[in-house]
Amino acid sequence: MEKKTLGIGFIGGGEISILHGRAIKEIENVRLIGIWNRTVSTGERRAEEEGCRLFESAEALVKDPDIQAVCILTNLETHLEYAKLAMEAGKDVLVEKPLCATREEVRELQRISKKTGRLCMPGHNMIYDGSLMRTKKLMENGNLGDLVSCYVMYNIYHNDERASTLPGVIRQLLTHNLYTLMFVTGQRPVKAIAMKSNRNHPLQQEKEDLAMVIFQMESGGLAHLSVSFASDDLSPAPWTYTMKLIGTAGTGHYTYQDWVEVKKGISHSHTFTAYQDTITNEVERFVDLVRNGSGKILSTMEDALWAQIALEAAEESIRSEMAVTISL
């Protein structure tokens, strides 16, 4: 029996909506019904590109009976507002990262999801890569032994024009590294010490383009997270986006550099093939959860809360120039 087509709406028509649009095209019996975007001209262009409707308001989009699920693809300061709007209209939601601006907002999303009975899935796309899933399974099964250390690195230069459209690397990128760390290790960070700097964007001194954090994990293992828009890594084995987990009995490794296409990506200087795949896999998991009403979310709302708390601890460490203990 053929599955009924699932209708999806986008709140937000920026760059990330292009990647989500490509993902939907790869999934059977799923259709993008329409888009709403705050800037009308962008919304018109994106709706034309996707061959879908342009809604005049977010309220109109979530009320449409042809839409069963909504992807929240706006700036993080508005995620709570639009996710709440959609869930209260009876729609399941996928919310792009970073999930919210504060831990209180994450808790409010949890409350609304529970109250409405609607799915709220954090958009932590990086963990939907097969290499990271394999590393997690090896760690869970004890094949890598006890955690010694974990490294999650991001070094991709963004020019001033591109960087001006984004927050600093802590809010824009550290969330990625944090939930990747928690996913592959199966542990949460308990202490943080962090530093930040602006090394290559003199016109935007108010934003850091480089940050590094050391986390102590629950087991006593250490993690080193680095996020940078300041420069590319041009070495023979570059830390473009890479994860390395070292245990007492083995090692897991993942990198963007395994698949690179010589053409400019939407956000990157090259097309890192795995990046699109992570979003496609994530959207496919979301679709399955919406259709079946059950299944496993690889990164839960509780994980998202801990990632937010750890990010805030890193920011507090920078302000205080001290190590910060992480707790609810």
C-alpha positions in Angstrom: 0.0 0.0 0.0 1.4 3.3 -1.1 2.1 5.8 1.7 0.1 9.0 1.7 2.1 12.1 0.7 3.4 14.1 3.7 3.1 17.8 3.3 5.8 20.0 4.8 6.1 23.7 5.2 9.2 25.9 5.7 9.2 28.8 8.1 12.3 30.6 6.9 13.6 30.8 3.3 17.3 31.4 3.9 20.3 29.3 2.8 19.6 26.4 5.0 16.2 26.1 3.4 18.0 25.2 0.1 19.6 22.2 1.8 16.3 21.1 3.4 14.6 21.5 0.0 17.1 19.2 -1.6 16.6 16.7 1.2 12.8 16.6 0.6 13.3 15.9 -3.1 15.3 12.8 -2.1 12.5 11.3 0.0 9.6 9.4 -1.4 6.0 10.6 -0.8 7.0 13.9 0.7 6.2 17.3 -0.8 7.1 20.8 0.1 3.8 22.6 0.2 5.0 26.1 0.9 7.3 28.7 2.4 7.0 31.8 4.5 9.9 34.2 4.9 10.0 37.5 6.7 11.7 39.2 3.7 9.1 38.8 1.0 11.5 39.0 -2.0 13.5 36.1 -0.6 10.4 34.1 0.0 9.1 34.8 -3.5 12.5 33.6 -5.0 12.7 30.5 -2.9 9.0 29.5 -3.6 9.7 29.9 -7.3 12.9 27.8 -7.0 11.1 25.0 -5.1 7.9 25.2 -7.2 5.7 25.6 -4.0 3.3 28.2 -2.5 4.4 31.4 -0.9 2.4 32.0 2.3 1.6 35.6 3.4 2.3 34.8 7.1 3.6 32.1 9.4 0.1 31.8 10.9 -1.3 31.1 7.4 1.3 28.4 6.8 0.7 26.5 10.1 -3.1 26.6 9.6 -2.9 25.0 6.1 -4.5 21.5 6.3 -2.2 20.2 3.6 0.8 20.7 5.9 1.4 18.1 8.6 4.9 19.1 9.6 7.0 22.3 9.7 10.7 23.0 9.5 11.7 26.0 11.5 14.6 27.5 9.5 14.8 31.1 10.9 17.4 32.8 13.0 17.7 31.2 16.5 16.2 34.1 18.4 12.8 33.3 16.7 12.8 29.5 17.0 10.7 29.4 20.2 8.1 31.7 18.7 7.6 29.8 15.5 8.0 26.3 16.9 5.3 27.2 19.5 3.1 28.6 16.8 3.4 25.4 14.7 2.9 22.9 17.6 -0.1 24.7 18.9 -1.6 24.5 15.4 -1.1 20.7 15.6 2.0 20.4 13.5 5.2 18.4 14.3 8.3 20.5 14.0 12.0 20.1 13.1 13.9 23.1 14.6 17.3 24.0 13.1 20.3 24.4 15.3 21.1 26.2 17.6 17.7 25.2 19.0 17.2 28.3 21.2 19.0 31.3 22.7 18.8 30.1 26.3 18.2 27.0 28.4 14.9 28.5 29.6 13.7 28.6 26.0 14.7 25.0 25.4 12.7 24.0 28.5 9.7 26.0 27.2 9.9 24.1 24.0 9.9 20.8 25.9 6.9 22.0 27.9 4.9 23.0 24.7 5.8 19.7 23.0 4.5 17.7 26.0 1.4 19.8 26.3 0.4 19.6 22.6 1.6 16.1 22.1 3.5 17.2 19.0 7.0 16.1 18.1 9.8 18.7 18.5 13.0 17.4 16.9 16.2 19.3 17.4 18.0 19.8 14.1 21.4 18.4 15.0 22.3 17.2 11.5 26.0 16.3 11.9 25.2 13.2 13.9 23.3 11.7 11.0 26.4 10.6 9.2 27.1 6.9 9.1 30.7 7.2 10.3 29.6 9.0 13.5 26.8 6.4 14.0 29.4 3.6 13.7 31.7 5.3 16.2 28.9 5.7 18.6 27.9 2.1 18.3 31.5 1.0 18.8 31.7 3.1 21.9 28.4 1.8 23.3 29.5 -1.8 22.8 32.8 -1.3 24.6 34.9 -2.0 21.5 36.8 1.3 21.9 37.3 0.8 25.6 37.0 3.7 28.1 37.0 7.3 26.8 40.4 8.9 26.9 39.9 12.0 24.7 37.6 13.4 21.9 38.4 16.1 19.4 35.8 17.9 17.3 37.4 20.6 15.0 36.0 23.1 12.5 38.3 25.3 10.5 36.6 26.8 7.4 37.4 30.4 6.5 34.4 32.8 6.0 35.0 36.1 4.3 33.7 39.3 5.9 30.5 39.4 3.8 29.6 35.9 4.7 30.6 36.2 8.4 28.6 39.4 8.7 25.4 37.4 8.2 26.2 35.0 11.1 26.7 35.3 14.9 30.2 34.6 16.3 31.5 31.0 16.0 30.4 30.1 19.6 26.7 30.4 18.8 27.0 29.4 15.2 29.3 26.4 15.4 30.0 25.3 19.0 26.6 23.7 19.2 27.5 21.4 16.3 30.7 20.3 18.1 28.9 19.9 21.4 26.2 17.6 20.3 28.6 15.6 18.1 30.8 15.2 21.2 27.8 14.0 23.4 26.5 11.7 20.7 29.7 9.8 20.0 30.8 9.5 23.6 27.4 8.9 25.1 28.5 11.3 27.9 27.8 14.8 29.0 30.4 17.5 29.8 30.7 18.4 33.5 33.3 21.2 33.4 34.4 23.7 30.8 37.3 26.1 30.3 37.2 28.3 27.2 38.8 31.1 25.3 37.9 33.2 22.2 39.5 35.6 19.8 39.1 37.6 16.6 42.1 36.8 14.3 41.0 37.5 10.8 37.8 39.7 10.7 39.0 43.2 11.8 35.8 44.8 10.5 33.7 42.7 12.9 35.6 42.9 16.2 32.5 42.4 18.2 32.3 38.8 16.9 34.8 36.0 17.7 36.0 34.1 14.7 37.9 31.6 16.8 37.1 29.8 20.0 38.5 26.7 21.8 37.0 24.8 24.7 38.2 22.0 26.9 35.5 19.9 28.5 35.9 17.3 31.2 33.4 14.5 30.6 31.4 12.4 33.1 34.0 9.6 33.0 36.9 11.9 33.5 37.9 11.8 29.8 38.8 15.2 28.2 37.4 16.8 25.0 38.9 19.5 22.9 36.5 21.5 20.7 37.7 24.2 18.3 35.5 26.3 16.0 36.9 28.8 13.5 35.9 31.1 10.7 39.4 32.7 10.8 41.2 30.4 8.3 41.2 27.2 6.4 43.5 24.4 7.4 45.7 23.8 4.4 47.8 21.0 5.8 47.9 17.5 4.2 45.3 16.1 6.7 43.2 19.2 7.4 40.9 19.7 10.3 38.2 21.2 8.1 35.4 19.4 10.1 36.7 16.4 11.9 36.0 14.2 14.9 38.4 11.9 16.5 37.5 9.8 19.5 40.4 8.0 21.3 39.6 5.2 23.8 41.7 2.8 25.8 41.0 0.0 23.2 40.5 1.8 19.9 39.8 5.0 17.9 37.0 6.4 15.8 37.6 9.1 13.1 35.4 11.2 10.8 36.2 14.1 8.4 34.5 16.2 5.8 37.7 15.8 3.6 36.8 12.2 2.7 34.4 13.6 0.0 35.1 17.0 -1.6 33.6 18.3 -4.8 35.5 21.1 -6.6 32.7 23.6 -6.7 31.5 26.2 -4.2 29.0 25.1 -1.6 26.2 27.3 -0.3 28.1 28.1 2.9 31.6 26.7 2.2 34.4 27.3 -0.2 34.0 23.7 -1.6 31.1 21.3 -1.6 31.6 18.9 1.2 29.4 16.0 0.1 28.7 14.6 3.6 27.2 17.9 4.7 24.2 17.6 2.5 23.9 13.9 3.3 23.6 14.7 7.0 20.7 17.0 6.4 19.0 14.6 4.0 19.4 11.8 6.6 18.1 14.0 9.4 15.0 15.1 7.4 14.3 11.5 6.4 14.4 10.5 10.1 12.0 13.4 10.9 9.6 12.3 8.2 9.6 8.7 9.5 8.9 9.9 13.1 6.0 12.1 11.9 4.5 9.3 9.8 4.9 6.5 12.3 4.5 8.4 15.5 7.3 6.4 17.0 11.0 5.7 16.6 14.3 6.9 18.0 15.4 10.5 17.8 19.2 10.5 17.7 19.4 13.7 19.6 16.6 14.4 22.1 15.3 17.6 23.6 17.2 16.7 26.8 20.4 16.4 24.7 19.7 19.8 23.2 19.2 21.3 26.7 22.5 19.9 27.9 24.2 21.3 24.8 22.8 24.7 25.5 23.8 24.5 29.2 27.4 23.5 28.2 27.5 26.3 25.6 26.5 28.8 28.2 29.1 27.4 30.6 31.8 28.0 27.9 30.6 31.6 27.5 30.8 32.0 31.3 34.3 30.6 31.4 35.4 33.2 28.8 33.8 36.0 30.8 35.2 34.9 34.2 38.5 33.5 32.8 37.9 30.4 35.0 36.8 26.8 34.7 33.1 26.5 35.1 31.2 23.5 36.5 28.2 22.4 34.3 25.0 21.4 35.9 21.2 21.7 35.4 
